[in-house]
């Protein structure tokens, strides 16, 4: 190996007083021997072709060749002795690696703790500067830098974690008297590729920039031990595979403002608890325990496979993106959710946790119905606000219930409401024959907002199911009494552009419970139709239209069991009924009436039209605005005085409430 000895115009030799060494002598020889007696060949060129005679002489600190300060090259290690002009020794190194700045560095010195400070480095490119290697690498530390011990890697990990605060700078930012928040710089912590086993939880400090090289960490301490844990403030964790133990990554803090955590590019499998667990600790000034963290958490490109549960969130905002979440029946407990979105603070019920799942792949390996399916499992238990966009809630085994909503609605800040929102998702919400199959299950509480927009599915199951048998009129009446606010202003159900089999639903399994119908946004209407019904002649006879087709149903003012009834639903006291009637023509003049008849048989409104002789069909559009208590109903009757029966070619009715009981 050729070694450049750094004698050049910028590095020169000095005497014992630190002055430029003039007329000095330099001897270079075999390692660990007197170089004056055992000289070695040295050269002026890196190709080792232009020999330099010994001893080398200095002029004003430099070794010159042809009037120019020279580079010197040697092949291998060497000893070096420097003398002044009177042959007084300035220094001697028995086993040197390089010469520069008037001194030589031995291998022992380079191997010392501060050896990196003695090695120079200059990045390629223009306008770069020379630095020592220590300054280059001091902001990176590795697991391998620390002492290990015991039967596994626990001690080495703990030694690494304990030293990070010593290399972390944290400061409170204050400019012009304005105080902001703490900011910190912490080293990049690297765990190189390999398999590691630990038998205890690794507790990381609040500032952490942790990077694994796709290494595997297994927890051998049993199901009561987490893998990574700590009080998090500014955390970044990426590139780890984790298996076994209780929770893979578990963190908390005492509701510290401006906390940010990012977890990315990880594989987490076979946890007995959660893949990612968050929890609140400590109390506020009044002694009340915090139940949420003032934190922004991003989970990106993480696979969570065959864990008992996937995520437990008590943070103000959590985004889960481009992840693969796949529970497995062999590691599931009945009546649990894969993800829990916890809700509010004990001291501030308006500080809701918010969760957004986007561009994720959710695979429900929960077993086969009637064979080995785990009962009453679901994707999310929601106490706060939940949104999913462009996510596949898979249909393997028929899928499973997507959200069980348990969080009480907010009253003070409707813009910070409890919510369940789906946009652009695939919604396989459980086998058709299961009563708990649905997109959202009401479990004692109704969210302020339920939105489903541009989604596909589900087929043969409701969007909302009232699994807690909540009495909605009583529920909303109690809400208004407690809050002093109108329920219709605080609860919205918005169903837009959803693809489902409308006519597959029956009165026993409506798309949403009828008690929620007054709170729908999309028209709050029922559209029904009847084609080709024969209407007998006679203006004095009752000929109710018997409808048989649902066009759209957001109000549930009609059902198959009572095909002639137009019903005032819960929450409504006034309704507008728009009817479009097309009658076949017999070519003769006639009178046609469309009547609205109440449940007692009394005509409450009637529209009558005189028709001239014509070969074309007779068309009529009528509007009725009845009122009455919920449960009252009307029938639509058509009469005419034609010579014989007329065929009603088509009748379409649109019913919508015009007020709500508040």
Wavefront OBJ file of the C-alpha trace (Angstrom):
o trace
v 0.000 0.000 0.000
v 1.366 3.433 -0.946
v 1.151 5.980 1.832
v 1.307 9.699 1.072
v 3.453 11.467 3.634
v 1.857 14.865 3.964
v 4.883 17.081 3.396
v 3.590 19.749 1.041
v 3.364 23.522 0.738
v 0.708 23.607 3.462
v 2.286 21.136 5.940
v 5.797 21.794 7.151
v 8.169 20.680 9.865
v 8.889 22.696 12.987
v 11.705 22.629 15.509
v 11.393 22.105 19.218
v 10.269 25.741 19.662
v 7.541 25.472 17.074
v 9.391 27.456 14.447
v 9.916 26.372 10.855
v 12.623 23.752 10.759
v 15.481 25.085 8.622
v 18.376 22.923 7.433
v 16.932 20.005 9.368
v 17.505 16.311 8.780
v 14.763 13.746 8.167
v 15.518 10.003 8.326
v 12.934 7.394 7.271
v 13.581 3.704 7.884
v 12.231 0.305 8.856
v 9.479 0.269 11.502
v 10.676 -0.029 15.085
v 14.328 0.398 14.049
v 16.753 3.330 13.920
v 16.037 4.918 10.508
v 19.614 6.183 10.276
v 20.905 2.614 10.255
v 17.986 0.909 8.466
v 16.756 3.383 5.858
v 13.994 2.513 3.368
v 13.399 3.816 -0.107
v 11.264 6.921 -0.424
v 10.036 8.554 -3.613
v 8.869 11.872 -5.028
v 6.034 10.257 -7.064
v 3.142 7.994 -6.225
v 4.302 5.473 -8.838
v 7.457 5.021 -6.735
v 9.831 5.664 -9.671
v 11.666 8.871 -8.641
v 13.810 8.074 -5.626
v 14.656 10.639 -2.952
v 18.036 10.556 -1.284
v 18.369 10.375 2.502
v 18.692 12.144 4.746
v 16.054 14.569 3.506
v 16.874 18.229 4.170
v 14.408 20.955 5.063
v 14.346 24.615 4.126
v 12.050 26.865 6.138
v 10.045 23.803 7.194
v 9.634 22.182 3.787
v 11.328 19.444 1.817
v 12.013 20.804 -1.685
v 12.525 19.163 -5.074
v 13.495 21.314 -8.043
v 12.663 24.443 -6.062
v 9.137 23.306 -5.114
v 7.845 21.843 -1.824
v 7.612 18.119 -2.496
v 5.256 15.248 -1.792
v 6.955 12.096 -0.511
v 5.701 8.538 -1.004
v 6.596 5.306 0.720
v 5.322 1.762 0.427
v 4.392 0.485 3.885
v 4.912 1.487 7.491
v 8.113 3.155 8.639
v 10.034 4.785 11.434
v 10.892 8.472 11.271
v 13.435 10.663 13.017
v 13.652 14.449 12.662
v 16.776 16.402 13.737
v 17.606 20.088 13.634
v 20.657 21.477 11.826
v 22.863 20.575 14.807
v 21.617 16.945 14.711
v 19.576 17.476 17.861
v 16.534 15.160 17.748
v 13.182 16.939 17.429
v 11.089 13.756 17.502
v 11.192 10.055 16.742
v 8.318 7.662 15.983
v 9.143 3.958 15.737
v 6.060 2.813 13.757
v 4.495 5.623 11.751
v 1.675 5.759 9.228
v 2.037 9.302 7.994
v 4.081 12.431 8.439
v 2.515 15.888 8.579
v 2.598 19.224 10.373
v 6.002 18.387 11.723
v 4.855 15.230 13.516
v 4.243 11.552 12.857
v 1.281 9.486 14.042
v 1.743 5.936 15.201
v -0.688 3.064 14.735
v -1.179 3.025 18.485
v -2.250 6.662 18.441
v -4.708 6.022 15.609
v -6.158 3.111 17.552
v -6.638 5.285 20.642
v -10.051 6.679 21.662
v -9.359 9.967 19.887
v -7.674 8.385 16.872
v -10.391 9.610 14.483
v -9.356 13.188 15.322
v -5.927 12.485 13.778
v -7.255 11.326 10.394
v -8.126 13.924 7.791
v -11.060 13.869 5.386
v -11.997 16.155 2.522
v -15.205 15.620 0.600
v -14.884 15.662 -3.190
v -16.200 18.674 -5.055
v -15.633 22.406 -5.123
v -15.614 24.659 -2.063
v -15.212 21.721 0.323
v -13.016 21.889 3.384
v -10.811 19.381 5.141
v -12.131 17.997 8.395
v -10.998 15.277 10.708
v -12.903 11.992 10.621
v -14.253 12.470 14.153
v -16.118 15.620 13.161
v -17.434 13.771 10.133
v -18.951 10.863 12.046
v -19.666 12.249 15.504
v -23.409 12.637 14.769
v -23.778 8.951 13.966
v -23.589 6.192 16.549
v -24.119 2.468 16.133
v -25.240 -0.360 18.340
v -21.843 -1.952 17.711
v -20.149 1.021 19.430
v -21.370 -0.154 22.843
v -20.432 -2.853 25.289
v -22.462 -6.023 25.149
v -23.022 -8.608 27.832
v -25.266 -11.395 28.996
v -26.827 -14.137 26.919
v -28.496 -11.815 24.404
v -28.329 -8.252 23.059
v -30.315 -6.516 25.823
v -27.307 -4.963 27.596
v -25.852 -3.570 24.372
v -29.163 -1.973 23.398
v -29.563 -0.475 26.864
v -26.031 0.931 26.820
v -26.782 2.543 23.468
v -30.095 4.017 24.668
v -28.537 5.385 27.867
v -25.828 7.265 25.968
v -28.070 9.051 23.442
v -29.001 11.907 25.852
v -25.267 12.616 26.294
v -25.080 13.369 22.584
v -28.378 15.249 22.345
v -28.697 19.028 22.427
v -32.060 20.377 23.608
v -32.867 24.052 23.927
v -35.861 26.286 24.470
v -36.223 28.607 21.482
v -36.564 32.273 22.457
v -36.197 35.166 20.003
v -36.938 38.794 20.808
v -38.490 37.830 24.117
v -40.944 35.458 22.427
v -40.602 31.956 23.782
v -41.584 29.056 21.544
v -40.900 25.399 22.284
v -38.051 23.013 22.861
v -35.991 21.925 19.895
v -33.273 19.339 19.877
v -30.608 17.739 17.752
v -29.772 14.121 18.338
v -27.401 11.736 16.596
v -28.447 9.309 13.911
v -28.583 5.966 15.704
v -27.919 2.951 13.504
v -28.560 -0.725 14.123
v -26.789 -2.669 11.409
v -28.351 -5.630 9.607
v -28.525 -8.762 11.725
v -30.687 -10.822 14.066
v -30.942 -9.519 17.636
v -32.615 -11.062 20.678
v -33.609 -9.126 23.788
v -35.146 -10.211 27.074
v -36.292 -6.820 28.378
v -37.866 -3.658 26.991
v -35.521 -1.092 25.459
v -36.406 2.318 26.887
v -35.475 5.102 24.460
v -35.048 8.800 25.361
v -37.444 11.555 24.283
v -35.284 12.632 21.324
v -34.629 9.705 19.001
v -33.521 9.258 15.388
v -33.321 5.469 15.127
v -32.573 3.601 11.914
v -32.386 -0.143 11.421
v -30.922 -1.793 8.362
v -33.833 -4.233 8.042
v -32.610 -5.994 11.162
v -34.761 -8.453 13.122
v -35.380 -7.948 16.848
v -37.160 -10.685 18.778
v -38.450 -10.251 22.325
v -37.683 -13.341 24.389
v -38.852 -11.779 27.646
v -42.398 -13.099 27.307
v -45.733 -11.484 26.531
v -45.368 -8.895 29.334
v -42.355 -7.191 27.709
v -42.485 -4.506 25.025
v -39.696 -4.303 22.442
v -39.240 -0.509 22.152
v -40.774 1.867 24.670
v -40.189 5.330 26.078
v -41.445 8.842 26.763
v -41.539 10.226 23.230
v -41.213 13.845 22.205
v -39.447 13.866 18.830
v -39.104 10.300 17.570
v -38.221 8.779 14.217
v -38.023 4.980 13.959
v -37.486 3.193 10.658
v -36.237 -0.026 9.145
v -36.934 -2.639 11.852
v -38.445 -6.117 11.811
v -39.930 -7.038 15.179
v -41.468 -10.253 16.475
v -42.792 -11.529 19.795
v -43.451 -9.806 23.086
v -46.296 -7.546 24.151
v -46.176 -4.298 22.143
v -43.551 -3.724 19.461
v -43.423 0.085 19.807
v -45.084 1.655 22.834
v -44.752 5.289 23.867
v -46.374 7.910 26.055
v -45.835 11.301 27.624
v -47.624 13.634 29.990
v -49.562 15.323 27.161
v -46.433 17.218 26.054
v -47.372 19.794 23.437
v -45.896 19.569 19.901
v -44.875 15.905 20.157
v -44.109 14.349 16.760
v -43.504 10.645 16.103
v -42.804 8.913 12.797
v -42.644 5.135 12.346
v -41.856 3.856 8.856
v -40.648 0.893 6.820
v -41.080 -1.663 9.591
v -42.376 -5.231 9.827
v -44.207 -6.107 13.067
v -45.470 -9.620 13.656
v -46.839 -11.918 16.358
v -47.328 -9.372 19.134
v -49.423 -10.460 22.105
v -50.591 -6.851 22.477
v -50.441 -4.075 19.876
v -48.013 -3.583 17.036
v -48.005 0.133 17.937
v -49.316 1.264 21.301
v -49.752 4.814 22.620
v -50.905 5.728 26.094
v -51.121 8.826 28.264
v -49.443 9.206 31.632
v -49.446 11.696 34.464
v -52.038 14.178 35.640
v -52.907 17.793 35.005
v -52.873 20.591 37.556
v -56.183 19.417 38.975
v -54.994 15.880 39.552
v -56.967 14.457 36.640
v -55.310 11.784 34.541
v -54.676 12.592 30.902
v -56.291 10.244 28.446
v -54.770 11.707 25.272
v -51.417 12.932 23.944
v -50.895 16.256 22.212
v -49.040 14.472 19.433
v -48.842 14.150 15.656
v -48.063 10.538 14.717
v -47.339 9.224 11.225
v -47.179 5.487 10.526
v -45.994 4.805 6.980
v -45.235 1.611 5.066
v -45.512 -0.640 8.094
v -46.665 -4.253 7.820
v -48.601 -5.463 10.876
v -49.173 -9.205 10.545
v -50.746 -11.746 12.901
v -50.677 -9.471 15.928
v -53.356 -9.745 18.583
v -54.189 -6.094 17.840
v -52.620 -3.561 15.483
v -52.816 0.010 16.841
v -53.926 1.697 20.039
v -54.198 5.462 19.522
v -54.681 8.130 22.163
v -52.866 10.870 20.202
v -54.517 14.034 18.945
v -53.807 13.071 15.349
v -52.561 9.858 13.799
v -52.128 9.113 10.088
v -51.666 5.532 8.910
v -50.600 5.428 5.264
v -49.569 2.753 2.758
v -49.650 0.065 5.417
v -50.646 -3.596 5.315
v -52.652 -4.749 8.338
v -53.551 -8.425 8.563
v -54.898 -10.004 11.756
v -54.952 -13.778 11.973
v -57.508 -16.003 13.657
v -54.807 -17.931 15.530
v -53.815 -14.785 17.450
v -57.179 -13.035 17.889
v -59.546 -12.678 20.823
v -63.301 -12.589 20.233
v -65.091 -9.232 20.632
v -62.005 -7.103 19.982
v -60.960 -4.542 17.391
v -57.677 -4.475 15.490
v -57.447 -0.688 15.910
v -58.659 1.476 18.792
v -59.081 5.237 18.406
v -59.418 6.237 22.033
v -61.305 9.534 22.210
v -61.074 12.452 24.594
v -59.229 13.769 27.619
v -60.731 13.330 31.053
v -60.434 17.076 31.571
v -61.285 18.236 28.045
v -64.039 16.264 26.290
v -63.620 18.465 23.209
v -59.980 17.429 22.595
v -60.753 14.486 20.340
v -58.279 12.010 18.995
v -58.386 11.949 15.211
v -57.240 9.050 13.040
v -56.860 8.896 9.260
v -56.171 5.647 7.428
v -55.286 6.186 3.774
v -54.058 4.001 0.917
v -53.905 0.937 3.149
v -54.562 -2.749 2.577
v -56.604 -4.440 5.314
v -56.802 -8.243 5.128
v -59.220 -9.901 7.611
v -57.933 -13.445 8.076
v -60.534 -14.121 10.777
v -61.713 -17.542 9.668
v -64.678 -19.054 7.835
v -68.256 -18.539 8.984
v -69.581 -21.679 10.645
v -66.133 -23.283 10.770
v -63.415 -21.385 12.617
v -64.416 -17.700 12.442
v -63.551 -15.580 15.492
v -66.792 -13.938 16.629
v -67.521 -10.230 16.852
v -64.144 -9.017 15.662
v -63.954 -5.711 13.818
v -61.454 -3.300 12.340
v -61.897 -0.163 14.474
v -63.355 0.791 17.841
v -63.900 4.540 17.501
v -64.314 6.916 20.424
v -63.094 10.029 18.584
v -62.983 10.952 14.898
v -62.063 8.388 12.276
v -61.533 8.747 8.535
v -60.518 6.228 5.882
v -59.688 7.135 2.294
v -58.671 4.999 -0.693
v -58.342 1.970 1.551
v -59.365 -1.633 0.960
v -61.196 -3.265 3.839
v -60.832 -6.757 2.429
v -63.483 -9.336 1.700
v -61.562 -12.460 2.662
v -64.039 -14.703 4.481
v -66.666 -12.048 3.739
v -64.696 -9.384 5.580
v -65.659 -8.074 8.989
v -67.457 -5.158 10.614
v -65.460 -2.016 9.944
v -66.255 0.452 12.736
v -67.911 0.096 16.103
v -68.697 3.622 17.256
v -68.606 4.168 21.023
v -67.663 7.839 21.508
v -70.137 10.415 22.808
v -70.914 13.299 20.411
v -69.338 16.689 20.943
v -71.568 19.637 21.830
v -69.305 22.656 22.174
v -67.302 22.523 18.970
v -69.187 20.859 16.115
v -66.102 21.312 13.892
v -64.202 19.056 16.307
v -66.889 16.414 16.279
v -66.900 12.665 16.613
v -66.906 11.368 13.057
v -66.844 8.251 10.914
v -65.885 9.058 7.305
v -65.163 6.815 4.301
v -64.022 8.241 0.963
v -63.071 6.145 -2.062
v -62.850 2.893 -0.088
v -63.699 -0.744 -0.745
v -65.996 -1.795 2.071
v -66.350 -5.530 2.596
v -68.133 -5.329 5.913
v -68.732 -8.952 6.916
v -70.666 -12.019 5.749
v -74.235 -11.322 4.619
v -75.841 -13.606 7.190
v -74.174 -12.105 10.272
v -76.156 -9.576 12.308
v -72.949 -7.708 13.231
v -71.940 -7.191 9.583
v -72.045 -3.484 8.728
v -69.864 -0.509 7.874
v -70.592 1.213 11.199
v -72.200 -0.295 14.275
v -73.902 2.013 16.757
v -72.764 0.897 20.212
v -74.641 3.224 22.524
v -73.470 6.461 20.890
v -74.096 8.258 17.592
v -71.234 10.206 15.952
v -71.799 13.827 15.036
v -71.070 12.969 11.430
v -71.183 9.831 9.294
v -70.032 10.220 5.688
v -69.641 7.653 2.951
v -68.603 8.957 -0.464
v -67.610 7.224 -3.693
v -67.164 3.827 -2.049
v -67.919 0.335 -3.310
v -69.920 -2.106 -1.229
v -71.143 -3.442 0.972
v -73.627 -5.853 -0.618
v -76.366 -7.442 1.428
v -75.568 -5.632 4.665
v -76.369 -2.186 6.119
v -74.164 0.869 6.136
v -75.195 1.590 9.739
v -76.545 -1.018 12.157
v -78.013 -0.279 15.575
v -76.362 -3.163 17.428
v -76.926 -1.567 20.836
v -80.699 -1.250 20.213
v -80.460 2.454 20.989
v -83.830 4.234 21.111
v -82.979 7.107 18.796
v -85.906 9.483 19.585
v -85.044 9.188 23.284
v -81.309 9.474 22.562
v -81.672 12.725 20.620
v -84.208 14.126 23.095
v -81.738 13.491 25.921
v -78.960 15.121 23.880
v -81.041 18.257 23.405
v -82.050 18.379 27.062
v -78.451 18.049 28.248
v -76.847 20.368 25.701
v -79.580 22.899 25.037
v -78.880 22.449 21.312
v -80.905 21.140 18.412
v -79.913 17.641 17.445
v -80.522 18.300 13.756
v -77.734 20.907 13.844
v -75.199 18.542 15.405
v -75.804 15.223 13.639
v -75.374 14.651 9.903
v -75.437 11.496 7.791
v -74.121 12.030 4.279
v -74.296 9.107 1.835
v -72.921 10.022 -1.591
v -72.170 7.972 -4.727
v -72.069 4.678 -2.861
v -72.448 1.450 -4.844
v -74.732 -1.016 -3.114
v -77.641 -3.258 -3.985
v -80.543 -1.101 -2.824
v -83.325 -3.556 -3.643
v -81.568 -6.356 -1.732
v -82.416 -4.603 1.525
v -85.560 -5.459 3.406
v -87.392 -3.655 6.216
v -85.572 -5.982 8.629
v -82.140 -4.824 7.412
v -82.363 -1.225 6.197
v -79.338 0.652 4.889
v -79.409 2.798 8.029
v -81.768 2.604 11.028
v -84.979 4.485 10.378
v -84.442 6.543 13.527
v -81.413 8.164 11.869
v -83.236 8.996 8.636
v -84.128 12.598 9.586
v -80.413 13.346 9.934
v -79.424 12.336 6.423
v -78.140 15.073 4.122
v -78.637 13.606 0.665
v -82.184 14.777 -0.035
v -83.595 13.144 3.095
v -86.048 11.586 0.717
v -87.690 8.362 -0.375
v -88.283 7.767 -4.081
v -90.646 4.930 -5.027
v -92.331 3.800 -8.234
v -95.202 1.761 -9.615
v -95.711 0.830 -13.270
v -98.723 -0.668 -15.051
v -101.514 -0.670 -12.500
v -105.124 -0.864 -13.724
v -107.341 1.897 -12.310
v -111.126 1.205 -12.348
v -113.480 3.904 -13.569
v -115.446 6.133 -11.213
v -114.672 9.384 -9.440
v -116.170 8.112 -6.225
v -114.035 5.035 -5.759
v -110.794 4.674 -3.797
v -108.011 3.300 -5.983
v -104.777 3.459 -3.984
v -101.506 3.064 -5.828
v -99.625 -0.047 -4.676
v -95.912 0.728 -5.083
v -93.370 -2.026 -5.656
v -89.991 -0.463 -6.522
v -87.479 1.556 -4.474
v -85.592 4.101 -6.542
v -83.814 5.742 -3.614
v -84.426 5.529 0.096
v -82.824 7.964 2.549
v -85.923 8.556 4.664
v -87.519 5.082 4.861
v -91.027 6.449 4.481
v -92.180 3.293 2.666
v -91.718 -0.437 3.071
v -92.638 -3.569 1.174
v -94.972 -4.839 3.895
v -97.293 -1.829 3.449
v -96.964 -0.968 -0.255
v -99.705 1.691 -0.313
v -98.578 3.647 2.761
v -96.579 6.887 2.668
v -95.378 7.232 6.261
v -94.259 10.194 8.344
v -91.028 8.972 9.923
v -89.476 9.656 13.332
v -88.186 13.180 13.711
v -90.582 14.599 11.089
v -93.874 16.451 11.422
v -94.242 17.899 7.905
v -93.566 16.304 4.569
v -93.670 17.220 0.901
v -94.944 14.557 -1.514
v -94.195 15.066 -5.206
v -96.017 12.657 -7.547
v -95.664 12.223 -11.292
v -98.506 10.201 -12.886
v -98.747 8.937 -16.453
v -102.147 7.544 -17.522
v -102.909 5.721 -20.754
v -105.373 7.556 -23.039
v -108.614 6.166 -24.445
v -108.968 9.021 -26.925
v -111.908 10.600 -25.059
v -112.303 13.654 -22.843
v -112.240 12.903 -19.134
v -111.515 14.114 -15.595
v -108.544 12.722 -13.675
v -107.946 13.281 -9.952
v -104.917 12.484 -7.812
v -105.821 12.453 -4.117
v -103.956 12.172 -0.812
v -105.996 10.152 1.686
v -105.147 9.871 5.395
v -105.201 6.722 7.507
v -108.862 7.288 8.381
v -109.903 7.348 4.726
v -110.402 11.127 4.551
v -109.122 13.003 1.520
v -106.793 15.705 2.832
v -105.813 17.129 -0.557
v -106.740 16.560 -4.183
v -105.590 17.752 -7.601
v -108.134 17.452 -10.423
v -107.532 18.065 -14.117
v -109.824 18.121 -17.175
v -108.399 16.253 -20.151
v -109.516 16.745 -23.756
v -109.801 13.898 -26.229
v -106.292 12.827 -27.212
v -104.424 9.760 -28.390
v -101.403 10.620 -26.242
v -100.853 9.570 -22.639
v -102.137 11.926 -19.976
v -99.468 13.262 -17.608
v -99.967 14.972 -14.254
v -97.556 16.344 -11.681
v -98.894 17.085 -8.217
v -97.466 18.305 -4.907
v -98.955 17.581 -1.469
v -97.732 18.943 1.870
v -99.282 16.901 4.664
v -98.459 17.207 8.352
v -98.857 14.891 11.293
v -97.054 13.073 14.067
v -94.416 10.424 13.327
v -96.074 7.168 12.314
v -99.083 8.724 10.615
v -99.490 7.724 6.975
v -101.299 8.538 3.742
v -102.167 6.758 0.517
v -102.072 8.089 -3.011
v -105.352 7.543 -4.874
v -106.070 7.983 -8.589
v -109.642 8.473 -9.896
v -111.090 9.103 -13.360
v -114.462 9.049 -15.158
v -113.420 7.286 -18.351
v -115.845 4.814 -19.882
v -113.819 1.862 -18.582
v -110.668 1.028 -16.600
v -107.514 2.952 -17.518
v -103.983 1.654 -17.223
v -101.682 3.793 -15.076
v -98.469 3.503 -17.073
v -96.195 4.978 -14.414
v -96.341 6.655 -11.010
v -93.249 8.024 -9.278
v -93.354 9.592 -5.817
v -90.636 11.558 -4.009
v -91.217 12.104 -0.264
v -89.059 14.496 1.758
v -89.509 16.050 5.221
v -89.832 19.810 5.370
v -89.181 20.172 9.094
v -87.863 18.202 12.058
v -89.167 17.878 15.591
v -86.636 19.757 17.754
l 1 2 3 4 5 6 7 8 9 10 11 12 13 14 15 16 17 18 19 20 21 22 23 24 25 26 27 28 29 30 31 32 33 34 35 36 37 38 39 40 41 42 43 44 45 46 47 48 49 50 51 52 53 54 55 56 57 58 59 60 61 62 63 64 65 66 67 68 69 70 71 72 73 74 75 76 77 78 79 80 81 82 83 84 85 86 87 88 89 90 91 92 93 94 95 96 97 98 99 100 101 102 103 104 105 106 107 108 109 110 111 112 113 114 115 116 117 118 119 120 121 122 123 124 125 126 127 128 129 130 131 132 133 134 135 136 137 138 139 140 141 142 143 144 145 146 147 148 149 150 151 152 153 154 155 156 157 158 159 160 161 162 163 164 165 166 167 168 169 170 171 172 173 174 175 176 177 178 179 180 181 182 183 184 185 186 187 188 189 190 191 192 193 194 195 196 197 198 199 200 201 202 203 204 205 206 207 208 209 210 211 212 213 214 215 216 217 218 219 220 221 222 223 224 225 226 227 228 229 230 231 232 233 234 235 236 237 238 239 240 241 242 243 244 245 246 247 248 249 250 251 252 253 254 255 256 257 258 259 260 261 262 263 264 265 266 267 268 269 270 271 272 273 274 275 276 277 278 279 280 281 282 283 284 285 286 287 288 289 290 291 292 293 294 295 296 297 298 299 300 301 302 303 304 305 306 307 308 309 310 311 312 313 314 315 316 317 318 319 320 321 322 323 324 325 326 327 328 329 330 331 332 333 334 335 336 337 338 339 340 341 342 343 344 345 346 347 348 349 350 351 352 353 354 355 356 357 358 359 360 361 362 363 364 365 366 367 368 369 370 371 372 373 374 375 376 377 378 379 380 381 382 383 384 385 386 387 388 389 390 391 392 393 394 395 396 397 398 399 400 401 402 403 404 405 406 407 408 409 410 411 412 413 414 415 416 417 418 419 420 421 422 423 424 425 426 427 428 429 430 431 432 433 434 435 436 437 438 439 440 441 442 443 444 445 446 447 448 449 450 451 452 453 454 455 456 457 458 459 460 461 462 463 464 465 466 467 468 469 470 471 472 473 474 475 476 477 478 479 480 481 482 483 484 485 486 487 488 489 490 491 492 493 494 495 496 497 498 499 500 501 502 503 504 505 506 507 508 509 510 511 512 513 514 515 516 517 518 519 520 521 522 523 524 525 526 527 528 529 530 531 532 533 534 535 536 537 538 539 540 541 542 543 544 545 546 547 548 549 550 551 552 553 554 555 556 557 558 559 560 561 562 563 564 565 566 567 568 569 570 571 572 573 574 575 576 577 578 579 580 581 582 583 584 585 586 587 588 589 590 591 592 593 594 595 596 597 598 599 600 601 602 603 604 605 606 607 608 609 610 611 612 613 614 615 616 617 618 619 620 621 622 623 624 625 626 627 628 629 630 631 632 633 634 635 636 637 638 639 640 641 642 643 644 645 646 647 648 649 650 651 652 653 654 655 656 657 658 659 660 661 662
